[in-house]
């Protein structure tokens, strides 16, 4: 089904952004279940303000006990669910006395049957080969060393998954989802997209500068022309609607079997 393919593509792009920052399928599933329960609860609230747990269970497919559990706690402040092999190895390196001295991870020989990185991964990494764990630790900058030994970098010890990078685009995502999920009577789509193929770095710099300047000029022109309310609400009454214009400029190399994401998009709410 086309709808399922679109959703799968959206989730894949989201996974590409979240996976390097420590999100796992199990964590994402727990957060998603919590989010669906919260959404269903808002839709199933009774006139007296209470939540109809049975209706939430019917909407989400969860049991009433699961619904009650999810409504009682904040999934985003709950303990970590399902550590990855890399995270388990780092934790074991920090806490196991065979691999740490006075609370500090020791430099380890990569190979060996005792107190080596290979043995560390066998103990904490499950069935993942030590070479795969080492490659990932090097990719994220968590270890230093050479061909025969590795050490855990101290700056990595206090690192935690950080998803604050989503904050600037959260309003954009919310607006886009609102527009896409709302039937509009207008013939003109509120979402406009323009892809510009570019042949060189110089052309890219020119297009980037011109699009940025044009977007700023357009938004400033709209702000000045519509900065004052067209109709003044009655005293004490709040505005009933809002209208948002967002211009998103994105650039990336064109890859095979992938559409170019060079975008200029406007969304209406």
C-alpha positions as CSV (number, residue, x, y, z in Angstrom):
1,X,0.0,0.0,0.0
2,X,1.2,3.5,-0.9
3,X,0.3,4.9,2.5
4,X,2.4,2.3,4.3
5,X,5.3,2.9,2.0
6,X,5.2,6.6,2.8
7,X,5.0,6.0,6.5
8,X,7.9,3.5,6.3
9,X,10.0,6.1,4.4
10,X,9.2,8.7,7.1
11,X,10.2,6.3,9.9
12,X,13.4,5.3,8.1
13,X,14.5,9.0,7.8
14,X,13.7,9.5,11.5
15,X,15.7,6.4,12.4
16,X,18.7,7.7,10.4
17,X,18.6,10.8,12.6
18,X,18.0,9.1,15.9
19,X,20.1,6.0,15.7
20,X,23.5,7.7,15.9
21,X,22.3,9.5,19.0
22,X,21.6,6.3,21.0
23,X,17.9,5.7,20.2
24,X,17.1,2.0,19.9
25,X,14.0,0.2,18.5
26,X,13.0,-0.9,22.0
27,X,13.3,2.6,23.4
28,X,11.4,4.1,20.5
29,X,8.7,1.5,20.8
30,X,8.2,2.4,24.5
31,X,8.1,6.1,23.7
32,X,5.7,5.5,20.8
33,X,3.4,3.5,23.0
34,X,3.4,6.2,25.6
35,X,2.7,8.9,23.0
36,X,-0.2,6.9,21.5
37,X,-1.8,6.5,24.9
38,X,-1.5,10.2,25.6
39,X,-3.1,11.1,22.3
40,X,-5.9,8.6,22.8
41,X,-6.4,9.9,26.3
42,X,-6.9,13.4,25.0
43,X,-9.4,12.1,22.5
44,X,-11.2,10.0,25.2
45,X,-11.6,12.5,27.9
46,X,-15.0,12.7,29.5
47,X,-16.9,15.9,30.2
48,X,-15.9,15.7,33.9
49,X,-12.2,15.7,32.8
50,X,-11.6,12.0,33.6
51,X,-10.1,9.7,31.0
52,X,-12.1,6.7,29.8
53,X,-9.4,4.0,30.1
54,X,-11.6,1.4,28.2
55,X,-11.9,3.7,25.2
56,X,-8.1,4.3,25.2
57,X,-7.5,0.6,25.3
58,X,-9.9,0.1,22.4
59,X,-8.2,2.7,20.3
60,X,-4.6,1.7,21.0
61,X,-5.0,-2.1,21.2
62,X,-3.3,-2.1,24.6
63,X,-4.8,-3.7,27.7
64,X,-6.4,-1.5,30.4
65,X,-3.6,-2.3,32.7
66,X,-1.0,-1.1,30.2
67,X,-3.0,2.1,29.6
68,X,-3.1,2.7,33.3
69,X,0.7,2.2,33.6
70,X,1.5,4.5,30.7
71,X,-0.8,7.3,32.1
72,X,0.9,7.1,35.5
73,X,4.5,7.9,34.4
74,X,6.5,10.0,32.0
75,X,8.2,7.7,29.5
76,X,10.8,10.4,28.8
77,X,12.1,10.5,32.4
78,X,11.9,6.8,33.0
79,X,14.9,4.5,33.2
80,X,16.7,3.6,30.0
81,X,15.1,0.7,28.1
82,X,17.1,-1.9,26.3
83,X,20.7,-0.7,26.2
84,X,22.6,-1.4,23.0
85,X,25.6,-3.7,23.1
86,X,27.9,-0.7,22.8
87,X,26.3,1.0,25.8
88,X,26.5,-2.2,27.8
89,X,30.2,-2.5,26.9
90,X,30.9,1.1,28.0
91,X,29.0,0.5,31.3
92,X,30.9,-2.7,32.0
93,X,34.2,-1.0,31.2
94,X,33.4,1.7,33.7
95,X,32.1,-0.5,36.5
96,X,33.6,-4.0,36.3
97,X,36.7,-4.2,38.5
98,X,38.4,-6.4,35.9
99,X,38.3,-3.6,33.4
100,X,38.4,-0.5,35.7
101,X,40.7,0.7,38.4
102,X,39.3,2.9,41.2
103,X,36.4,3.8,39.1
104,X,38.4,4.7,36.0
105,X,38.3,2.5,32.8
106,X,41.7,0.9,32.2
107,X,43.4,0.8,28.8
108,X,42.8,-2.6,27.4
109,X,44.7,-4.8,24.9
110,X,42.3,-5.5,22.0
111,X,43.0,-9.3,22.0
112,X,43.6,-11.7,24.8
113,X,41.7,-14.1,27.0
114,X,41.9,-12.1,30.2
115,X,41.2,-8.4,30.9
116,X,41.2,-7.6,27.2
117,X,38.7,-5.6,25.1
118,X,37.8,-8.9,23.3
119,X,36.9,-10.4,26.7
120,X,35.0,-7.3,27.8
121,X,32.8,-7.5,24.7
122,X,32.2,-11.2,25.2
123,X,31.0,-10.5,28.7
124,X,28.8,-7.5,28.1
125,X,28.2,-7.3,24.3
126,X,26.0,-10.4,23.8
127,X,26.5,-12.1,20.5
128,X,28.0,-9.0,18.7
129,X,31.7,-9.5,17.7
130,X,34.2,-7.4,19.4
131,X,35.4,-6.0,16.1
132,X,32.0,-4.6,15.3
133,X,31.7,-3.0,18.8
134,X,35.2,-1.5,18.4
135,X,34.4,0.0,15.0
136,X,31.3,1.6,16.4
137,X,33.1,3.0,19.4
138,X,35.7,4.5,17.1
139,X,33.0,5.9,14.8
140,X,31.4,7.8,17.7
141,X,34.7,8.9,19.1
142,X,34.4,7.0,22.4
143,X,37.8,5.3,22.3
144,X,41.4,6.1,21.5
145,X,44.4,3.9,21.0
146,X,46.3,2.0,18.3
147,X,46.2,-1.3,16.6
148,X,46.9,-3.3,19.8
149,X,45.2,-1.4,22.6
150,X,42.3,0.9,23.3
151,X,41.2,3.3,26.0
152,X,37.9,4.8,26.8
153,X,37.9,8.6,26.4
154,X,36.9,10.4,29.6
155,X,34.7,13.0,27.8
156,X,32.5,10.2,26.6
157,X,31.7,8.9,30.1
158,X,29.1,11.6,30.9
159,X,27.6,11.7,27.4
160,X,23.9,11.0,27.2
161,X,21.5,10.8,24.3
162,X,20.6,14.3,23.4
163,X,17.6,15.0,21.1
164,X,17.5,18.7,21.6
165,X,18.5,19.1,18.0
166,X,14.8,18.4,17.2
167,X,13.6,21.6,19.0
168,X,14.1,24.1,16.1
169,X,12.2,21.9,13.7
170,X,9.4,20.8,16.1
171,X,7.1,23.6,15.1
172,X,7.8,22.8,11.4
173,X,6.9,19.1,11.9
174,X,3.8,19.9,13.9
175,X,2.6,22.4,11.2
176,X,3.3,20.0,8.4
177,X,1.5,17.1,10.1
178,X,-1.4,19.4,10.8
179,X,-1.7,20.5,7.2
180,X,-1.2,17.0,5.8
181,X,-3.8,15.4,8.1
182,X,-6.5,18.2,7.6
183,X,-8.7,18.2,4.6
184,X,-8.7,21.6,2.9
185,X,-11.3,23.0,0.6
186,X,-8.7,25.0,-1.3
187,X,-7.5,23.8,-4.7
188,X,-4.0,25.1,-4.1
189,X,-1.9,22.8,-1.9
190,X,-0.6,24.6,1.2
191,X,2.6,22.7,0.9
192,X,4.9,23.8,-2.0
193,X,8.2,22.1,-2.9
194,X,10.9,23.1,-5.3
195,X,14.0,20.9,-6.1
196,X,16.9,22.5,-7.8
197,X,19.6,20.2,-9.3
198,X,23.0,21.8,-9.0
199,X,26.2,20.8,-10.8
200,X,29.0,22.3,-8.8
201,X,30.1,23.6,-5.4
202,X,30.2,27.2,-6.8
203,X,26.7,26.9,-8.1
204,X,25.5,25.5,-4.8
205,X,27.0,28.5,-2.9
206,X,25.3,30.9,-5.3
207,X,21.9,29.2,-5.0
208,X,22.2,28.9,-1.3
209,X,22.9,32.6,-0.9
210,X,20.2,33.7,-3.3
211,X,17.5,31.5,-1.8
212,X,18.4,32.6,1.8
213,X,18.2,36.2,0.8
214,X,15.0,35.8,-1.1
215,X,13.4,33.9,1.8
216,X,14.3,36.6,4.3
217,X,13.0,39.3,2.0
218,X,9.7,37.5,1.4
219,X,9.1,36.9,5.1
220,X,10.0,40.5,6.0
221,X,7.7,41.8,3.3
222,X,4.8,39.7,4.6
223,X,5.5,40.8,8.1
224,X,5.5,44.5,7.2
225,X,2.4,44.2,5.1
226,X,0.4,42.1,7.5
227,X,2.0,43.0,10.8
228,X,-1.1,44.9,11.8
229,X,-4.3,42.9,12.4
230,X,-6.6,43.0,9.4
231,X,-9.6,42.9,11.8
232,X,-9.3,43.9,15.4
233,X,-10.9,41.3,17.8
234,X,-13.4,42.5,20.3
235,X,-12.1,43.5,23.7
236,X,-11.3,40.4,25.8
237,X,-11.6,38.0,22.9
238,X,-8.5,36.0,21.8
239,X,-7.7,35.5,18.1
240,X,-9.4,32.4,16.7
241,X,-6.8,31.4,14.1
242,X,-3.1,31.7,13.3
243,X,-1.4,31.6,10.0
244,X,2.2,30.4,9.8
245,X,4.7,30.6,6.9
246,X,7.8,28.6,7.1
247,X,10.6,28.5,4.5
248,X,12.9,25.5,4.8
249,X,16.1,25.4,2.8
250,X,17.9,22.0,2.7
251,X,20.9,20.7,0.7
252,X,22.6,17.4,0.4
253,X,24.4,15.2,-2.3
254,X,22.1,13.4,-4.6
255,X,22.3,9.6,-4.0
256,X,21.0,6.8,-6.2
257,X,17.5,5.7,-5.5
258,X,16.9,8.7,-3.4
259,X,15.1,11.9,-4.2
260,X,17.1,15.1,-3.8
261,X,16.0,16.9,-0.6
262,X,16.7,20.5,-1.8
263,X,13.5,22.0,-0.6
264,X,11.7,25.3,-0.5
265,X,8.4,24.6,1.4
266,X,5.6,26.7,2.7
267,X,3.0,25.4,5.1
268,X,-0.2,27.0,6.2
269,X,-2.0,26.4,9.4
